[in-house]
Amino acid sequence: MSGVAVRRERLEEFACSAGAAGTFDSATARAVGNFAELIPLAARCLKPGGRLFLWLSPRQATEIGYEYGEVRRAKNVLVPGGAQGEIWWGVKCEGNSNS
């Protein structure tokens, strides 16, 4: 695939590096633990209109809600293959600056 980069570092490390802000069209995370830390870090790296996909347990899916900071839910999708859980699909709001 062209135009795809896989990062082998933790988001906490990458988000603080020079040039990280606004570089991703989309990002995904599984085994999501702390929304309060993860979503703002991911939003910093996303371009406006960028997509964030989070693989969540059923309990987490009810906790996260419709909007989280700069990211708004576009929809939830059931995890393929009959596994329990959902993929939370969020979009970074247009026009927000990266901080």
PyMOL commands that set and color helices and strands:
alter all, ss='L'
color gray80, all
select helices_A, chain A and resi 11-15+35-45+58-64+80-82
alter helices_A, ss='H'
color red, helices_A
select strands_A, chain A and resi 24-29+46-56+67-68+71-78+86-92
alter strands_A, ss='S'
color yellow, strands_A
deselect
rebuild
show_as cartoon
